[in-house]
Amino acid sequence: MSYTKQIFAERLKNQLVTGYDVVRIARWAYNEFTTNCRELEPGLKSEMMRIIVMEEGPEFEMTEQEMQEFVRSLS
């Protein structure tokens, strides 16, 4: 089974329901990446990295609104 952008978007949307915490979401995305790295749909790795790098500093962070738009763009 392929891990698609749509699956990632749905799971990310579920993470946002529990609250917007940049570090928690970035770590969650890293876990999703490492768990599914062999099954990623082409182009998904770079999209996941946009979330993962948010933990590296404020210059990489998305606002909650930007994150919502990002989720919509993946669906």
VEXKEMAR-239197 format. One record per residue: residue number from 1; residue in one letter; chain; x, y, z of N, C-alpha, C, O, CB in turn. Coordinates in steps of 0.05 Angstrom, whole numbers, plus 5000, padded with zeros to 4 digits. Glycine has a CB too. Layout:
# residues N
(NUM,A,A,(X,Y,Z),(X,Y,Z),(X,Y,Z),(X,Y,Z),(X,Y,Z)) ...
//
This chain:
# residues 75
(1,M,A,(5017,4976,5000),(5000,5000,5000),(5018,5025,5000),(5038,5026,5014),(4981,5000,5024)) (2,S,A,(5010,5044,4985),(5024,5070,4983),(5014,5089,5004),(4990,5091,5009),(5021,5082,4955)) (3,Y,A,(5033,5104,5016),(5026,5125,5035),(5024,5151,5018),(5043,5162,5009),(5048,5128,5058)) (4,T,A,(4999,5160,5015),(4993,5182,4996),(4992,5209,5010),(4991,5211,5035),(4968,5176,4982)) (5,K,A,(4992,5230,4994),(4988,5257,5004),(4962,5260,5018),(4960,5273,5039),(4991,5278,4981)) (6,Q,A,(4942,5246,5008),(4915,5248,5020),(4915,5235,5048),(4902,5246,5066),(4894,5235,5002)) (7,I,A,(4928,5212,5051),(4930,5200,5077),(4945,5218,5096),(4936,5222,5119),(4944,5172,5075)) (8,F,A,(4967,5229,5088),(4982,5247,5105),(4965,5271,5112),(4966,5280,5136),(5008,5256,5090)) (9,A,A,(4951,5283,5093),(4934,5306,5099),(4912,5300,5119),(4907,5316,5137),(4921,5316,5073)) (10,E,A,(4900,5277,5117),(4879,5269,5136),(4890,5266,5164),(4879,5275,5184),(4865,5243,5127)) (11,R,A,(4913,5252,5166),(4926,5248,5192),(4936,5275,5204),(4934,5279,5228),(4949,5228,5190)) (12,L,A,(4946,5292,5187),(4955,5318,5196),(4931,5335,5206),(4933,5348,5227),(4970,5333,5174)) (13,K,A,(4909,5333,5192),(4885,5347,5200),(4876,5337,5228),(4868,5353,5245),(4862,5343,5180)) (14,N,A,(4878,5311,5233),(4871,5300,5259),(4890,5311,5281),(4881,5315,5303),(4872,5270,5258)) (15,Q,A,(4915,5315,5274),(4934,5326,5293),(4926,5355,5301),(4929,5363,5323),(4963,5325,5282)) (16,L,A,(4917,5370,5281),(4909,5398,5286),(4884,5400,5303),(4881,5420,5317),(4904,5412,5259)) (17,V,A,(4867,5380,5303),(4843,5380,5320),(4851,5380,5349),(4837,5392,5366),(4826,5355,5314)) (18,T,A,(4873,5367,5356),(4882,5365,5384),(4896,5391,5393),(4904,5393,5417),(4899,5341,5389)) (19,G,A,(4900,5410,5375),(4913,5435,5382),(4938,5440,5365),(4950,5421,5354),(4921,5435,5411)) (20,Y,A,(4944,5465,5362),(4967,5473,5345),(4992,5476,5363),(4995,5496,5377),(4960,5499,5330)) (21,D,A,(5009,5457,5361),(5035,5457,5375),(5056,5449,5355),(5058,5426,5347),(5034,5437,5400)) (22,V,A,(5072,5468,5347),(5092,5465,5326),(5110,5441,5331),(5114,5424,5313),(5109,5490,5322)) (23,V,A,(5121,5439,5355),(5140,5418,5361),(5127,5390,5360),(5137,5372,5348),(5153,5422,5389)) (24,R,A,(5103,5388,5372),(5089,5363,5372),(5082,5354,5344),(5085,5331,5337),(5063,5365,5389)) (25,I,A,(5073,5372,5327),(5065,5366,5300),(5090,5358,5283),(5089,5340,5267),(5050,5389,5287)) (26,A,A,(5112,5373,5287),(5136,5367,5273),(5147,5339,5280),(5155,5324,5263),(5158,5388,5278)) (27,R,A,(5146,5332,5305),(5155,5306,5314),(5136,5284,5305),(5145,5262,5297),(5157,5305,5345)) (28,W,A,(5111,5290,5305),(5091,5270,5294),(5097,5265,5264),(5098,5242,5255),(5062,5281,5297)) (29,A,A,(5102,5287,5249),(5108,5284,5220),(5133,5268,5216),(5135,5252,5197),(5110,5311,5207)) (30,Y,A,(5153,5272,5233),(5178,5257,5230),(5173,5227,5235),(5183,5210,5221),(5199,5267,5250)) (31,N,A,(5156,5221,5255),(5149,5194,5260),(5134,5181,5237),(5139,5158,5229),(5132,5192,5286)) (32,E,A,(5116,5196,5225),(5101,5187,5201),(5121,5181,5178),(5118,5161,5164),(5080,5207,5192)) (33,F,A,(5140,5199,5175),(5160,5195,5154),(5176,5170,5158),(5179,5154,5140),(5178,5220,5152)) (34,T,A,(5187,5167,5182),(5204,5144,5187),(5189,5117,5186),(5200,5097,5178),(5218,5146,5214)) (35,T,A,(5164,5118,5194),(5147,5094,5193),(5140,5086,5165),(5138,5062,5159),(5122,5098,5210)) (36,N,A,(5136,5106,5148),(5125,5100,5121),(5144,5107,5098),(5135,5108,5075),(5100,5116,5117)) (37,C,A,(5169,5112,5104),(5188,5123,5083),(5190,5105,5059),(5197,5115,5037),(5215,5126,5096)) (38,R,A,(5186,5080,5061),(5189,5062,5038),(5164,5061,5020),(5164,5050,4998),(5195,5034,5047)) (39,E,A,(5142,5073,5030),(5117,5072,5016),(5106,5099,5007),(5083,5101,4999),(5096,5059,5033)) (40,L,A,(5123,5120,5008),(5114,5147,5002),(5107,5151,4973),(5122,5142,4955),(5135,5167,5010)) (41,E,A,(5085,5164,4968),(5078,5172,4941),(5099,5191,4931),(5110,5207,4947),(5049,5185,4941)) (42,P,A,(5106,5191,4905),(5125,5210,4895),(5118,5239,4901),(5095,5247,4898),(5128,5207,4864)) (43,G,A,(5137,5254,4911),(5133,5282,4918),(5124,5287,4947),(5124,5309,4956),(5112,5293,4900)) (44,L,A,(5117,5265,4961),(5107,5269,4988),(5130,5275,5008),(5126,5289,5027),(5092,5244,4997)) (45,K,A,(5154,5264,5003),(5176,5268,5021),(5181,5298,5025),(5184,5307,5048),(5201,5255,5010)) (46,S,A,(5182,5313,5004),(5188,5342,5007),(5165,5357,5022),(5170,5376,5036),(5192,5355,4979)) (47,E,A,(5141,5348,5018),(5118,5360,5032),(5120,5354,5062),(5115,5371,5079),(5091,5350,5021)) (48,M,A,(5127,5329,5068),(5130,5322,5097),(5153,5337,5110),(5151,5345,5133),(5135,5291,5099)) (49,M,A,(5174,5341,5095),(5197,5356,5106),(5190,5385,5113),(5201,5396,5131),(5220,5356,5086)) (50,R,A,(5171,5397,5099),(5162,5424,5106),(5150,5425,5134),(5152,5445,5147),(5141,5433,5085)) (51,I,A,(5138,5403,5143),(5127,5402,5170),(5149,5394,5190),(5151,5406,5211),(5104,5381,5171)) (52,I,A,(5165,5375,5182),(5186,5365,5200),(5206,5387,5208),(5213,5388,5232),(5201,5342,5187)) (53,V,A,(5214,5404,5190),(5234,5424,5195),(5223,5447,5213),(5239,5463,5223),(5244,5436,5170)) (54,M,A,(5198,5448,5218),(5187,5469,5235),(5199,5469,5263),(5201,5490,5276),(5156,5467,5237)) (55,E,A,(5208,5446,5272),(5220,5444,5298),(5248,5458,5299),(5258,5463,5321),(5223,5415,5306)) (56,E,A,(5260,5463,5276),(5287,5473,5275),(5289,5503,5280),(5311,5514,5284),(5299,5467,5248)) (57,G,A,(5267,5517,5281),(5268,5546,5287),(5244,5561,5276),(5230,5551,5259),(5293,5558,5276)) (58,P,A,(5240,5585,5287),(5216,5600,5280),(5216,5608,5250),(5194,5613,5239),(5215,5625,5296)) (59,E,A,(5239,5609,5237),(5240,5617,5209),(5227,5595,5191),(5221,5600,5168),(5268,5622,5200)) (60,F,A,(5224,5571,5202),(5212,5549,5187),(5183,5543,5195),(5169,5528,5181),(5228,5524,5192)) (61,E,A,(5173,5556,5215),(5146,5551,5225),(5125,5562,5207),(5128,5584,5195),(5143,5563,5253)) (62,M,A,(5103,5548,5205),(5079,5557,5192),(5060,5567,5214),(5060,5556,5236),(5065,5535,5174)) (63,T,A,(5044,5587,5207),(5022,5594,5226),(5001,5573,5224),(5001,5556,5206),(5011,5623,5219)) (64,E,A,(4982,5573,5243),(4961,5554,5242),(4945,5556,5216),(4936,5536,5204),(4942,5557,5266)) (65,Q,A,(4940,5581,5207),(4925,5585,5182),(4941,5574,5158),(4929,5561,5141),(4919,5615,5178)) (66,E,A,(4967,5579,5157),(4983,5568,5136),(4983,5538,5136),(4983,5525,5115),(5012,5579,5139)) (67,M,A,(4983,5526,5160),(4981,5497,5162),(4955,5487,5151),(4954,5466,5137),(4985,5488,5191)) (68,Q,A,(4933,5500,5157),(4907,5492,5147),(4907,5493,5116),(4896,5476,5103),(4884,5510,5159)) (69,E,A,(4918,5514,5105),(4920,5517,5076),(4937,5495,5064),(4931,5485,5043),(4931,5545,5068)) (70,F,A,(4959,5488,5078),(4977,5467,5069),(4962,5441,5068),(4964,5426,5049),(5001,5465,5088)) (71,V,A,(4946,5435,5088),(4930,5410,5089),(4911,5409,5065),(4908,5389,5052),(4914,5408,5116)) (72,R,A,(4898,5432,5060),(4879,5433,5037),(4893,5428,5011),(4883,5416,4993),(4864,5460,5037)) (73,S,A,(4918,5439,5009),(4933,5436,4983),(4941,5407,4978),(4945,5399,4955),(4958,5453,4984)) (74,L,A,(4943,5391,4999),(4950,5362,4996),(4926,5345,4989),(4930,5324,4976),(4962,5352,5022)) (75,S,A,(4903,5354,4995),(4879,5337,4990),(4870,5337,4962),(4851,5324,4955),(4856,5347,5007)) 
//
